[in-house]
Amino acid sequence: MPKKMLIAQTTLWNNVMRLDYIDNSLATNDFKQCINKRTPHGFQTYFYSTSDASIHHNRSRNVLCITQHGNPDLTNIDVMLGLETASRYGGGTNDNAADAQVEILTTFDKIMVKVEAWRDSNPEDEDIQLRAYNLLYENGVKRRAINFGDPFHIANLVVTWASIGAFGDTEKADHTQVHHRQLLQSMHSLHNDNSTFSQRLMDDIMTDSTRLVIRTCRERVQRWLVNQRNAKRTLAMFAHTTVDGSNALIQWALTYANEARSDWKRRVGREIATWLSMPEIILGLTFEAELGIYFEEVYAWHNRKGPFNERPGFRMMEIFFLYLGFEIPWWNKAVDSPDLQMPKTMKYLSNNFTGDEYSFRHAQVMRGLTKGRDELIKMTSKCLFAVPIIYLLFSHHEHGASFLRAVLSVLHKFEQELDEEEVDQQDYILINQPGRKWGLYIHTNDNERPPEEKKWFDILYPQKCDVVHWWRQFHLNDE
């Protein structure tokens, strides 16, 4: 093809790419203007990120640490935004993966190192020294990044570990293991290979009965609500019977076992029919489906607007409303009163097991529920109850007042523990207008604290240095 025939396409492509660069430049300039403005109350604006770790150049943690020339140790986010705008990066949220946690801190640290290098290379320029100080420090303390694991991912970890805690994990590449989650995967493999033929078999089985539509999906223990909804659908299909009273789903599997031409389909058909006839497998499905009740509520909460969030999604400011108002009470009730929180599971358990077998299966269920609650406590203790995220409790309608007094008590005790030299060097005030305006928070004896306030004090005091730092970084000691 003559080259001249490609000129129009080349010109069009070059102009489109040029417009793309122009659009990106305009968007970047708008972003820079927005970030460099102060809020109506005079505070500096910072930007934050949501991110998931992925692999670049055979190394992870480089989603935000944008690379230069394929070198994962160099960043060019400051080239894109300018160093002063890039330094307004304040941290972000992630999916709780270790690499994702690291990448946020790494991005922040590398930007701060460049600001320090810019400052140190201009020691005589007072304007640069002042600008660098304002980028590195906030209210007299060196800035830190906010690094927070998404609580929606935490809910997924909770139900995952509850399921594994009760019935064990599955092994990769072993498709014959007796497990309710393997049943979900085997049913999907069989149906998905030829869904039209599979549905025709079920239609032949359900002649003169209500039509049963087969719906399956791949078993995915680490994906939101996939297994819980899949288990619920499978139990709904399992409830159907043919005109002669036979279980329709078992008959469907036996048809494959007896009539399929493929060896693997005959084997999988036999396995599915066998597993569906085992009460322990149905117990696992019922348990999985009822875990979905908890996760569905968390999912719906994040999809709704709230008093502090105009849009649904990541409702950071209200997270303690969900955690203290629903999640912890749900799991406490599940462990303490499983008959009320998991009624179908416990009813199936009592109707289908007796003696030692009942005791064993009951212990499995309770172990799973306990594991789920322990995972929730572990993850939230590390994320929600650590400073600075725990400061979101200030906005809680029930716990906010007692939490504030606990924070003030920690700050007061921190100042009391300073030695004379540290007091002389202190050039800031931690508590403006101290006294009883906020209620009684100064106690000579720690045991005098009200139980609600003592609970928060005991959580905060081991983190007292962080309490002080973030109290100042957030300007909470300002008048």
URKA-V765959 format. One record per helix or strand of 2 or more residues. SS is the DSSP state (H for helix, E for strand). FROM is the first residue (numbers start at 1). LEN is the number of residues. If there is no record, write none. Layout:
<<SS FROM LEN> <SS FROM LEN>>
This chain:
<<H 3 33> <E 47 5> <H 77 5> <H 83 4> <E 89 6> <H 98 23> <H 126 11> <E 137 2> <E 141 2> <E 146 4> <H 151 17> <H 180 14> <H 195 11> <H 226 13> <H 248 12> <H 263 14> <H 279 24> <H 316 21> <H 338 4> <H 343 10> <H 355 29> <H 389 7> <H 400 17> <H 420 6> <H 446 3> <H 451 11> <H 464 10>>
